[in-house]
Amino acid sequence: MWLLYGGADLTTGQYLSIPLPEGEFIIGRGSSCNLVLTKSSVSRRHVRLLRQGDSVMYHDLSSRGALLNGVVTDQAQLKPNDLITIDETTLRFVTELPSSSSTSEQPIPIKGASVSSVPTAKQDWSPFRAFIDRLRRSSDPKDILERMLLGLVELLGAERGFVLLRSTKDDKKLIPVATHKLDQSEEIIAISSTIYNKAIAQKAPVVINDTSKLVTDSLVGDEAPPSLAYIDPRVVVCGPLLSDGRTFGVIYIDKGYLTGPFEQEHLQLFDTITGLASQLLAASETRKNLLLTRDRLAAFKTLAWEKDEFILGNSEKAQELSSLIEASGPQDVSVLITGETGTGKEMVARALHRVSPRREGPFVPVNCAALARDIIEAELFGAEKGAYTGATERRIGRFELAAGGTLFLDEIGELPLELQVKLLRVLQERVLMRVGGNKTIPLDFRLISATNADLELAVNEGTFRQDLYYRINVFHIELPPLRDREGDIMALANHFLRSFAVRFGRSFKGFTKEAEELMNKHAWPGNIRELRNAIERAVVVERTSTVDIASLPFSTPGVMNGQQSSQGAPLADLPLGYEAARTEFERLFFERALERHDQNLTAVAREAGIPRTTVYRRLRKIGMLKDE
């Protein structure tokens, strides 16, 4: 299928045949059209043809009108030999080429109108083609603009130029995004906003062959802007960058007056390149949005799979937690995660990172309770060479390592007060100074904190700064203990059973009824971590295809009946109130743990899977450790 132009008589052989490819074919004045008609009376997008197989639909896109077989028609399916008339240009639609038709790329004038086509073979357009190829290969918006500007300067023999884009915060403000031999925004403004404002207003290029004449030119009026008085005479071309009919920026190039004016072919080239750049920018933004959508969907799919480790289940608590992660994850705000040991605080932090815009950046976890007091400042803030004894080289801190990503401060309640002050300053100013350094370093990270301590109580006791607490607690996620997630225990247990069975090359049908009953009644003081470890042990020790009660580490005679446990703890004698029972349980737990490890707090903490500082704090709270 083709379009022929050259006259109504098909016997002269003076025709140019234009093949109609599959898909969209646009005819108009705009440089991005498939067929460009250069007359000013033609709309930028005048007629749209849509080919789908053997069918071609005609659409009139202009307000100025087009004719189909001499009649104004908004939409129709084309038939062989239909005539399309745009202003003074007539095109014939054919399904087979006449034997006399020409396939030359040379444009044929029609009734005074001219049709733009590709360059002839006599012209050396290799630099132009190379430039277009480089431009098309770019996907970064800033790179596209910089390449476009440099290409126009080189191809049109200009000396300098700039690109301005509308501010996303203030639609009336234009911001320099690319410059050539114009490094200061003040100098760009001094060139005169009059010119580029005119290009914006008329949505078409403005050509000034002598800027010194702007004082009396109708473009300016009776009074020239003060800036023009200080400008040497120059030749200027300035055009808008358009997307869907809206001007989102301008491009300006100029040269010395003595070099001569820009020729017509220069202006056509300017329009072609700016039009292509506008399309590439729009495509780049579309691609960016599509990739962002794809990545977010992928992230949520990943979350839906990996959240089994801590959210699996249909309980109200599990669903609420999932909703909180999906709501706060994409927002670049500080999050405080609280909950008992073993509830999965770090896993939730990683999930928040995966669904955030910073997912491509690093996730840097720091356990504040595990860092020695004398090195924690250097670990977090970094240190210069020679800052302290043993500092033989520069040390990059965790804040810097988290640039562009997420910093996770676990057990933030264990930070010493003097470091809390420094952390607050970093969060407020988003800069830091390494230990032993004298230079401020800008920071870009998202903070997620976690603790199993009661920070509000710590604030009241003066061990945690109130202003820091409010800074880190913009969004709060409290993880429920496993004992409060009725119905989720077996869902998690079966998940862990499948995972460990694969890891150890085993095959299991599930749990016995007795094992399920025991797990549902167990208090799970270690929460999900305890459950995970229990199932891992069961997979290792169980010899049958079904996990029985005997393979569970907490299976002891009489436990389910409230009788004496194997450790000698009279469960039936525990207080009825939850907090009192918890305190008594902790007292019994730590008594036996301290006895086993000869009062070594570090060993107790290692066995319990909690920080030493937490052991210290809990012993003080239940009265087993006296203040000095």
N, C-alpha and C positions, 0 to 999 in steps of 0.2 A: 504494500500500500504506500502511495506517495502523494505529495502535494506538488503541483506544477504551477509555476508562475512565469509570465512572459507575454501574456495576451490572451484574448478569447479565441483566436484562430489557432488551431492545433496543427496547421499544415506548414508553418514557416520553419519549424525546427528551432526557433529561438526560445527555448525553455530551460529552466533549471528544475531538475527533479530533486525533491527532498524526501528521503525515506521516512516513514512513520514507524518509530520503534514501538515495542510493547510498553504500555504504561502511559504516563502523562507527557503531553507535548504542548508547550506554552508559546503563544505568539503575542508579541508586544514590544514596547519600546525599552523595557528594562534589560540591562546587560546580562542578566541571568536567564533570559528567555531562550528557548530552543531556536526560535526564529525571531531575529531582532529587526523591527521596522523603525528606522531612525527619525521619522517625521514626528514633530512635537505634538501633533494632533492625535497621535496614537497613544493609548493608555499604556502604562508600564506592563500590565498584564491584561491583554485585550481579549483573547480567545484561548480557551482550553480545549484540547482534543485528548480524549482518553481511549486508547486502543486496548481491547481485550480480545485476543485471538483475531477473528475475522470481523469483529464489530468495532466501530469507531463512533464515540459519542461526541457531539459538539456542544460547548457551553460558552455563552457570551458572558464574560467577566466584567466588561466595562460599563461605565455610566454614559459613555459617548455613543454606544451602539455599534453593532456590526450587522451585516446582512448575510443571510443564507438564501441563495437563489433570489436575491433582490428583496427579501422580506426580513424584517426584524424578528429574530427568533432567539428565545432564551436558551432552549435546549432541544436537541433533536439527534436522531441517529443518522449518520451520513450514508448517502448512497453514491454509487459511481457517477462521476461527472458533476457532482454538486459544486456550486461556486460559493466561495467565502470571500466577502468584500469587506476590507478594513480600510476606512478612509478612501484613498485612491488606488489601493492595492487589491488585486483580485487573485485568488488562489483556487485551483481546481483540484478536487479530490478524485483520485483514480486508484483502481485496484490492479491495473496493468499499465505499464509504460507504453506510450506511443512509440513506434519505431523511429520517429524523427526527433525524439526528445534528447536533450543534452544532459549529461551528468557532470558537466563542468562545475567547479567550485566558484567560478567567477560570477558575481551577482549581476542580475539583469534588471535595468531600470524599468519601472512600470509607471507610465503617466506621471512622471516627475517625482515619484517616490523612490526611495532607495532602500534596498534590503541588505542588511549586514550579513556577512558570511565569514567563513574562515579565511585567513590570509592566503594569497596566491603563492605559488611555488617560486615566483621571482623574488619574493621578499624573504629576508633572513629573520625568521622568527624564533630561532633556536634559543636565544636568551629568554624570550618571553615564555616559551614552553617549559624551559628549565625552572623558571621562577614559579610558574603555575604548579608544576609538579612538586616543588618544595613546599609551596603553600598548602596543597591538598594533603600532604603527608603529615602535617601538623595537626594535633588534636587539642593542644593547650591554647586557650583563648588569648592569653598574653603573647605567646609565641606567634600566633596567627597575626595579631596586630603589629608586632614588631617586624615580622617578615613582610607584611603588606607595605608598611611605611618605607622600609629600606628598599624594597623592590620598586615602588613608585618613584622614589628619589633617583634611583639608578636608571630606570628605563625612560623616565621623562626628563632627565638631565636637570633635576632640581638640586638645590643646595641644602635645604633643611626642611624640617617638617615636624608635625606632632599629631597625636591621636588623643582625643578627649572622649570620655564615656560619662554617661549620666550616673550620678551617685545613687546607690541603692537606698540611702537614707534620706537624701534630698533630691527629688526629681528635677528641680530647677538648677541644680549645681552640676557643673562639668568638671571632671577630674582628669589630669594628664596621666595616661597609662603607658605611652610610648613616645619618645622624642628622638630627634636626630639633629645634633648640633644646636639643640635648645635644651639646656639642662635644668633651668630654673623655671618654676611655674610662673614667677613674676614676669619673666621675659615672654612667656607664652601669652599671658594676659595682655602685655604691652603691644603685641602684634595687632591687637584690636579684636574684641569680641563682636564688633559690628559685622565683620565678614562671616564668621561662622554662625552667628545668629541668623543672618540672612539665608544661609544654606539650610539651616534647620527649619526656618519658616516656610521656604518654598519647596523643601524636600527634593532639591535638585542642586547640582554643582553650581558654584559661583566662580566666575572668572574675572579677575582684575588684572589688566595689563599694565597698569601704572598706579601704584598705591598713592602717589603724591597727588593725583587728581581726585582722590576721594573727598577732598574738602568741598569741591563744587559738584561732585557727582550726586545724582538723585538717590544713590544707595544710602548716603549719609544724611543729606539735607543741608540746611544752611550752616549748621555748626558741626565740625568734625570732632570726634572724641579726642581728648587731650593726648592720648597715647599716640595718635597718628602723627602728631607734630614731630615726634622723635624718630620716625621710621624712615630709613632711606628708601628711595623709590624701588619697588620690587614688583615682580610678576607673580600673581597668586592664583591658585586653584584650590577651592575648598568645597568638599561635598559631604553629604550626610551618610551615615551608616543606618540602614533601614532593616527592620524585621517586622513582617506582617503590617506594613504601612506605618509603623511607629519608628521615629528617629531615636536611636539609643546612643548615638555618638556622632562625632565629626572627624574628618581627616583633613589636614591642611598641609600643603607643600608650597614652597616659593623659591624664587631665584632672583638674581640681580637683574635690574631693568635692562642693562646693556646687553645681556645675553639673548634678548629677543623674546617674543611672546610664546606661549604654549600653542602649538598647532592643533587643528581639528582632530587629527589622529591621536594626538596626545590626550585630548579630552575624552575621546572614545575609549582609549586604553585605561584612563583613570576611572571612568564609569564601569568598565568591565571588571577591573581588579577590585574596586570597592564593593561592587555587587557580589562577586565571588566570595570575598572576605566575609561579607554579611551573612551569606548562606553558610559558610563554614563555621562561623561563630554560632549561628542558630543550631546547626547540626551538632556542634560540639556541646552546647548546653543541653540539647535533647539527649545526646549520648550520655552526658554526665548524669542527668536525671534518671535515665534508664538504668545505668550501671548502679546508681545509688539505690534505686528501687530493687534491682536484682540482688544487690549485696545485702540489703535489709531483709529481703525475703529469705535469702540463704542463711543469714544470721539467725533469724527466728526459727528456721527449720533446724538449724544446728542446736539452738537453744531447746527446741521441743524434744530433741533426742537426748542432749546432754543433761537437761534439767532432771532427768530421772534420778540422778545421783542425790538430789536434795529436795525436789518438788514432786516427784512421782506420786501419784495418788489422786483421788477424787474428793478428798476432804475439803471442807470450806477453807481451812487454813492454807492448804496447798494451792487452791485456786486463787486465793487472795494474794499469796506471795507471787505467783506467776503474773498476776495483773500489775502488781507494784513494779516488778522488773521491767515489764513491757512499757509501762508508763514513764518511768524515770530514766531508763537506759538511754534513749535517744537524746535526752536533755542534758546539756553540758553544765550540770549543777553538782555541788558537793553532796555526797550521800553518806549517811552514818548508818551502819548495819550493827544491830545489837542482837544478842542472843546467848544462850548458854554454850559452853564448850561442846564442840562436836555437831552443831546444828548446820554447818556448811557456810560460814560467813565468807571465806575466801572464794568458794565456788560461786556464790551469788555475786561477788565483786567481779569475777571473771565473766559471768553472764552479762552483767551491766556493761562491761567493756565491749563484749562481742556485738551488742546491739546498738552501740553508740557510734557517732560519726568519727570517733577516734580509733575505730577497730583496726585500722591498718597500722597504727602506731604501737609502741611497746606497752606491755602490762608489767609494771615493776612492783612486786610485792615486798614489803618490809615488815618483819615482826619486831615491833618496838621493844617487846619484853625480852627478846632473845639477844639483843645487842648489849654489849658491855657498856657501862656508863661512860668510860673514858674514851670510847671510840665512836659513840653514837652520833656526835655532832659531825665528825669528819665523814662518817658513812652517809649521812643524809645530805649535808651541804657541800661535801667535797673539801679538799685541802690542797694548798700549794706546796711545792717542793720546799722542804726545810721548815714547814710550819710547826712541826713538833719532832721529837726524837723518833727516828725511824722513818720519817717522811722523806724517802730518797727520790721520789718522783711525784708529779702532780697526780692527785686522786680526784676522779670525777664522782660526784655524789649522786644519790638516787634521784634527787629532784631533777638534775640535768639529764640523767638517763631516761627519765620519763617524758622527755620533750616530744610533743605531738601525740602523746598517749595518756595512760592512766597510771597514777601513783596510788598504791593500796597500802595504807598504814594500818596494819593489824595490831590489836592491843594498844591502841593509841592512848588509853588511859594510863599506861605505864611510862609515858614520856615525862622526864623531869621538868619541873616548873620553868627552869631557865631555858630549856629547849622549846617549851610551849610558847614562850615569848617570841623566839626567833621564827617558829613555824607560823605564828599569827602574822608577823611582819611579811613573811614570804607570801602568804595567801592574800594579804591586802595589797601589796605592791607588785607582786609577780616578778620580783627580782631577788637575787641572793648574792652574797659575797662569800667565796670559799674561805675556809679557815686559813689564816695567814695571808690572805689576798687583800687587795685594795681596789678591785674592779668589780662593778656590779654586772651581773649576768642575767639577761631577760629569760623568763621561764614561760612555758606553755604546756600545761598539763591539767588533767582533771583529777580531783582528789576524791578517793573513796576511803572511808575510815571504818574500823570495826572494833568492837570491844565486847567483853562479857561482863564488864563492870557497870555499876550504876553511876553514870557520869553526873547525873543531877545531884546525887548524894555526894560525889567527889567535889562538885562545885560548892556545895554547902559546907563541906569540911575544909575547903581551901586547898585541896590537892589538885584541882583542875580549874583552869581559868575559865570564867564565865564567857568572856568575849570570844575565846577560841571555840568553846562549845557551840555557841550560836553560829559561828562561821562554818563549822564542819557539819552542822546538823540542818542544812537547808532542806534535805529530803531524808526522812527516817524510814528505815525498813527494819522491823523487829521480827526475827526468826522464831517461830514457835518451837518449843521442845517437842521431841517425838511423842512423849506421853500424851500431849494434847492433840495429836493428829490421829484421832480415832478412824480406823479403817485404812490407814496408809502403811501400817507396819508390814503387813504381808505383801503389799504391792512392792515395797522397797526390798523386802527379803527375797522375793522371787526374782527381782531384777539383779540383785547381787549374786544370787545362786547361779543364774544363767551366765553372768559375766565371769565369775571365778571358775565355773565348770569349763568354759572355753579356755581360760588361761591355763588351767592345770590338766587339760585333756580328759575331763571326766564327763559323765552323762548322768543326769538326775531327773527323776520324774516329779520331784517336789518335796514337800515336808509331810511327815506323819501328822495325824490329827492332834496327837499329844504335843508335838513340837510347836504347832501353830498356836495351840491354846497357851502354852508356856510363854511364847514370844508376845502374844497379845496382852498377857497379864504382867509381864516384866516392866519395871519402872523406867528402864533405859536412862540411867543417869548420865551416860556418855553420849546419848542421842544417836544420830545417824552414824557417827564414827564408830560407836560401840557396836551398833547393829552390823555395820560393814565388816568389822573385824571378827565378830562372832560368826558370820556366815563364811568368811574366808577360812576360819579355823575348822568349821564344820565340814567344808568341802575337802579339806586336807585329811581329817581323821575318819570321816564316814567311809565305811567299806561297802555299803549297799547302794542301791539306786535311789533310795529315799532317805532324806535327812531325818534322823530320829532324835528324840529328846536327849539321849545320852551324848550326842555329838556337840551339843550346845555348851558353851563354857560356864553358863550360870545355872545349869541343871543340877540341883541338889535335892535330896529327899526332904520332903516336908515343906519346901518353899511355898508351893501353891496352896498349902493348907494353913499357912501362917505359923508353922511350927519352927523349932530351932533350926537354923541353917547350919551348914557344915563349919562355918566360921564361928559359931556359937552366939550369933546375934539373935536375941529373942524378938522376932518380927512382930509377934502379937502384942509385945509390950511397948512398941513405938507409940508416941503421942498421936492422937487423932488429927490434930491440926496439921495442915500441909507444911507450913514454915517450921513449926516445931519438930515435925518428923524429919524434915530435910536437915535441920541443924543436928539432930541426934544421929542421923545417918552419916553426916559428914564427920562428926566426932568419932564414931566407931570406925569409919573408913580410915581416917588419918591416924588414929591410935594404932591400928594394926599395921598400916603402911610404915609409920615411923619406927615401930618395933622391928619390922622386917629389915629395915635399912639403917638401923642404929642411929636414928634421929637425923639422918642426912636428907635435908630438904631437896637438894638437887636430884637425888636418886628417887625420892617420892614423886617429884614433878615429872621425871622421865617416865616412870611407871604409869602414872595417871594420865599422861599425855597432855598436860597443861603447863603453862609457864611457871617457873619458880616463884615469880612475884605473885601469881595468883594463889599458889599454895600458902605463901607468907600472909597474904591478905585474908584468906579464908580462915587460917589458924587464929589470926588476931580477932576476927569477927566472932568466932565461936568460943573465944576465951581460952584457947590452948597455947597462946603465945602472948606473953606480957610485954607491954611497952617498956623500953629501956629508960 
